Amino acid sequence: MKLKYLIILFVVPLMAFSSLHKYYVSITQVEYVPEKKSLQLISRIFIDDLEDVLQARYDENLVMAYKNEDKQVDLYVEKYIRSKFGIKINGQEVPLNYIGKEYEDDIAIVYLEVENVKKISSIEITNSVLYDLYEEQQNIIRTKINSKNKSFILTRENDKAMLNYD
């Protein structure tokens, strides 16, 4: 009987504290489509985290919503993403085209593209999304380039990765 009370006394509070911890993570899929000469990026970011950073940077009254969303939200998402993502292909910085965003449950899915990519020998990806708001933020990058799959995790201290394909 005492063992039961000891478990409740020590284990239950530990479980309560672990449920308070929030994970700060985004996942970006980067895929090269040679037929289209296109590098396509799909980034998944928690809506509440993205909304928090947009409110802090641009408009404290901003609300990301499924229906009747203010057009400013999309402009702010594009502006923020452009300031936090960078791509160099074969040593040259390339422009990112913001395609748009959509929502799925509690995730904002952001679509980006780099056009006119003939060949990728190397790629450098910078992703510092949400580092300005959350120290614990991790940005997972999964790539499929030249039929090779690679993954890495970017942190505030290491926000870029260089991959070679020669």
N, C-alpha and C positions, 0 to 999 in steps of 0.2 A: 504494500500500500504506500509506503514512504517513497519507493522508487517512482511510482506514478506521479506523486506530487512534485518530486524533484525534476522529473522530465517536464512537467507543465511549467514549473517555476523557471527553468533555464532555457528550454527549447522554444517555447511559444514566443517569448519576447524576441529571440533571435530571428524567428520566422517573420515576425511583424516588421522588424527593421529591414529585412531583405526585400520585402514587398514595397518599401518606400523608395528604393533605389530605381532610378530611371536610366534607361540606356539611350545614349545619343549616337545614332548611327544612320548613315545613308548608304545606299547601294547604287552604283552606276555600272551599267552594262555598256561596253564599248565594242562595236563590231564593224569590221571593214567588209564592205560589200563590193568586190572588184567589178562585178557586172555594171553597177551603177556609179563606179568610181566615187564612192561615198563612205565616209566614216560616220556611223550613226551612234548616238549616245542616248541612253534612256536612264534617267536618274530618278530614284525613288527616295523621297524625303518625307518624314512625318509632317503632316499638315500643321499640327500645333507648334512644332519647332520652327517651321518655315514662317508661319504667321507671327510668332514671337519676334523673329529677327526682322521681318518686314515692318512690324509695328515700331520696333526700336530704331530702325534706320530711316523710315520714310513717313509713316503715318500711324500714330497711336490708335486711331479709330478703325484701321483696316480690318476687314473680316473676310477670311477666305470661306466661300460658301459654294454649295453645289448649284443653287438656283439664284438668279437675280444678283449675281456677283458684279460689283462695280468694275468697269473696264480698267480702272487704275491698277487693280490687283495684278492683272497680267503684265502690265507695263513694269510694275515694281518687281515681279518675279523675274522677268527678263533682265532688268537692270542689275538685280542682285546676282543672278546666276552668271551673267557676263563678267561681273567683277570678281567672281570667285573661281571660275573655270578657265583653264588655259591649256592649249594643245600646241605642241610643236611636232611637225612631221618632217623627218629627215633634217632636223636642225632648224627648220623654218617655222616661225609662228604662223598659224593659219586662223582665218576668221571662223568663228562659230555662228551658225545660223540657229536662232531660236525658233523652233517650229511651233511650240505651244505647250500646254499642260492640260492634264485632266486629273480627276480625283477617283480613287478607288478605296473605299472604306476610309481609313484614317491616313492614307498615303497620297501625297501629291506626286504625280508622275510627270516629269519634265522631259521634253523631247528636244534634242539638239542634233545638228548635222554639220559636217564639213564636206563641201562639195569639191569636185575636180581633183580627187586624190588618185593619181595614177599608180603609185607604188609606195609601199611603206617599208623602209629599211630600219627606221628607228622612230619611236614615238615617245614624247615626254608629256606626261599628263599632270597638271596641277589641279587640285580640288581642295579648296579651303572653305567649303560651304559649312556654315554654322560655327566655325572656330571662333569667330568674334563674339559669340554668345555663350558657347559651352566648351569649357576646357576639356571635358571628357569625350568630345565628339570624335568619332572615327568614321572615315569615309572609305568604304570598301569599293574597289574597282575590279571588275571582272572583264577581261578582254578576250576577244576572238579575232585575231588578226593573222592573216596568211595561214589559216587552218591550225593555228596554235592557240590554245587556251592558257591564259595566265591570270593570276589574281594577286592582289596585294591590298594592304590596309594602310591608309594615310592617316596621320595624326597631326595635331597642331605643330609639333616639333619637326615633322617630316611630311610636308604637304605635296610632294611631287615624286613621281617615279619615272624612270627612264628604262625603256625596253628596246632591245635590239633584235632584229629579225634577219640579219645576214648570216 
